[in-house]
Amino acid sequence: MNLGRDKIVAEIISRLKTVRPGEGAVKVEGTWGSFAHLLATYISEKLGRPILYICPHIDDADKTADDMHAFEGKTIETLGAWEGEEDLADATDEIRAERLKLVSRISYLKSGSEGSKLVIPASIQALCQPIPKPHILQESCLKLQVDGQKRPEEVVEWLVDNGFEHVERIDLPGQFARRGGIVDIYAPLTVDKVLSGKEPPDTPSQNAQAIRIEFFGDTIESIREINLDTQLSTQKIENINIFSVVCGTTREERELFVNILPQDCLIIFEEPTDCEEVAKLFL
């Protein structure tokens, strides 16, 4: 479907181009089915701006994300939500890890880049649950580099302090294993530089990453990705930052997600009245 040929869609795009942040809302009525979700991805693509797409309920946000993945796919990131109380002390909490990936990605966004076309479906409940401030997340990471000096015991101590689970063999995000001078880590959130002559990526890894660190005494001899099925190391890594997914536990270290969005981010409310009613239950 070529939405650009539709006169109403063209008018919406024109209005959004002329409205500056904070100047007012553009109201769209009469959408049905998944058209609003298709329209949101189209707007982000045409304007090159990130979009926060707010839904009243968690199930609504999940359905929206499914639709958007079908329309676009590569730039859709859902802000997950806990249905109950979050567990701040467990690095294996997948919802928390996914939320922090999004927080980190937001902090890397550059205007005009491919990442600036990011569309974020989110429920009201997800937005009412605080996240660590981006600088707290950045400061909490464990930085490792080939030929760098670091005792294996220091790495293990950091992992334990940051909620990682000590196991015999890693197979879930948030776990680590140690065998002498070898430490395997299944990190929920990382930024790395692969030994291929390429510059570091502009965004953190969008998937949990299993890595193997080999030490010679107190020197890091190698860092590699590992295949969890074979437990064999594969791609070499020059340096890596492993983020703590249990940081931001105090009020001073936390923030609401909407407060870290880029200034040019468009916010779309699906059923604004319902969103307002749900928000009253959490605020």
N, C-alpha and C positions, 0 to 999 in steps of 0.2 A: 504493500500500500504506500503510495506516494502522498504523504500528508502535505507536502509543499504546494500541491495543486489546490488544496481546499482553501477557499477564501476566508473562512472563519479561523482556521489554524494560522493562516498568513497574518491575519489581524492580531491574533494573540501574540505571535512572535514580534510583530511590529510594536505592539504596546509594551511588551517586556523589554525591548531594546531601548525604549525612550524613558522608562520609569527607573529612577535611580534608587539605590538601596534606602529603605526607610521612608520613601515618598508615598507609599500606599499600596493597596492590593489590587490585583487584576482578578476579577471573579469570572469563573467559567461554570456555566450551568448546562444541564441537559445531556451530560455524558452518560453512557450506559456500558454495561459489561466491563471489559478490560480496556476500553478506549482511553480512559484517563491515564492508565499506566503506560500505554503506548505513547500518548501525547507527552508525558513527562520525559521519557527517554529521547523523544524527538527534540523537545525544547533544549535539553542539555547538549545534544549533539549540535544543534544549530547555533546556540549562543556560546558554546564552549565554557559553560559555567557549571559548578557542582549544584546538585539539587538534594535537599532533604525532603522526602515525601512522607508526611506524617499521617498515620492511620489511627483510628480509635483503639483498636485491640491488637493483641499479639498475633492472633490468627489472620487478621486482615493484612498485617505487615508481611507475614509469611506468604500469603497468596499473591500480594503485590509483587514481592521479590520473584516468585515463580514466573509470573507473567512477564516481568521485565527481563528476566534471564532469557526467556523465549524470544523477546523482541531484540535485545541487545547483547546481554551476557557478560561481556568483558569488563564493564565498568559499573557493575551493580554490587554493592556491599551492604548487607543488612546489619543494622544495629540490633543485636539480640537483647533479650530481656529475661530476667529471672521471674518465674511466676511466684516464688516465695522469697525468702531472705537469701542473699548471696553468701557464698563461703569465701571469706577473704584470705584464708590460710592454705588454700589448696591450688597448686599450680596445674593440677589435672582438670580444673574447671574449664570446660570447653567454651561455655558462654562468655566467661570473663576473658579468656584468651582471644576470642573473636572480637570482643568489644575493644580490647587494647590494640589489636591489629589495626582497627579502624581509627582509633585515636592517633596512633603513630603515623598512619597513612595521611591523615588530615594534616599533620604537622609538616609533611613533606610536599604537600600540594604546591604547585607553581602555576601561576596564571598562564593560560594558553597551552599548557602541556596536556598530554593525553589524560593524565590523572585529573585535570580540572573538569573533565566531563563526567566525573563520578556521580552516581545517583544512589542515594541512601534511603531505602525504605525503613521506617522505624515506627514502632507503636508509641503511644503516649507513655505507657508504663516504662518502656526502655529509656525514654528521654528524661523521666523523673528519677531514674536510678543514676547516682553520680559516677563519674569516672575520674581516674587520677589526672591531674594537670599534666599536659604534655612534657613540660620540663622535668617534672618529677619522674615520669616514665623514662625519659632519656638519661637522667642522672642515676637511675637505679640499675642500669645494665652492667653486665659483666663483659669486659673487653678483653679479647684474646687475640694474639697475633703470633704467626709462625716466627720462631727464633726469639720470641719475647720471654721474659723471665716471670715465671709464675709457678708456685709449688702446687702439686696435685691436691694437697690437703686444703689449700686456699680455695681452689675451685669447688671441691666437695663441700667445704664449709658454707660457701656462698649458696650453693644449690640447696642445701638443707635449710638454711635460714630463709630462703625464698620459696619454700613450700614444695620443692621437688621431692619425689618419692624414690627412695633407694631400693632398687630391685636387682635381681640376678641378671636379667636381660631386658632391655628396653623394648616396649611395643606400644606404648601409649604416650601422647604428649604430656610433659610434666614429670617424666621419669628419668633416672640416671643410673648407671652401673659403673663400677670400678673394678679393674683387674690389674693390680700393680701400677705400672706407669701408663695405663690406658684408661681413659674416662669416656664413656659413651653417654651422650645427652640427647634426649628427645625434646627439643626446645619449641614451645608453642609460638614464640615470636622472636625473629632474628633479623639482623641486617648483616650481609656478608659481602666480601669481595673475592670472586673466584679467580684462581690463577690462570687467566686466559688473555691477559693484556687489556681487559675491558675495565672501564671505570666502574666504581660502585654504583648500584642501582639507586634511582631517586626515591624508591619506596621500599619499605621492609618486605621481607618474604611474606607472601600471602598464604603460605601453607606452613604447618608445623614442620620442623626440619630436624632430622636425625643426624648427628655428627659424632665423629670419633676424634678425640684429642690424644696424641701420643707424646709422652714426655721423655726427655733424656735428662735425668736429674731434675733440676728446677727450670729447665728450658723446654719450651713447647717445640717439639721436633716437627710435628705435622698436624694439620686439621683437615679432615675429609668428611664428605657426606658418606653415609652408609646405607646400604640396602637392608631393610629390616627383615626381608625374607631369607637372605643368605648371610646376613651379618657381615658382609664384606664391604670394605671401604671403596668408594668410587671417586667422585670429583674432588680435586684438591681445592682448598680454600686458603687464601692468604691471611685474612683476618675476619673476625666475626664479633658482633655484639649480641649477647643473649640478654633479652629483656626480662625483668622481674614481672611476673603477672600477679604478684600479691602486694605491689606497692600502692601507695595512696590510701592508707588506712585511717588517717586522721582528717578531721574536717578541714584543716588548713591546706592539706595536700590534694583536696578533691574539688571537682567542678562539675557543672552540668554540661552535657555534650553540646547543647546549642551555643554555649559561650565560647567554644573553640572553633566554630565554623569560620571559614574565610568570609571576608566582607562581601564578596560578590556571590555568595551562595543564595540560591533561590529556595524559598520554603513554600511547599505546597501542602495544604491541608485537605485531606479527603474527609468529607462530612464534618465541617468545622464545629457545628453545634455538638455533635457526639464527642468530638475530641475535647471540647471544653468541659463537658459533663464528666468524662472519665478523668481528666486532669484534676478536677476538684477532689477526687477520691485519694489522690496521691500527694497533693501539695498542701 
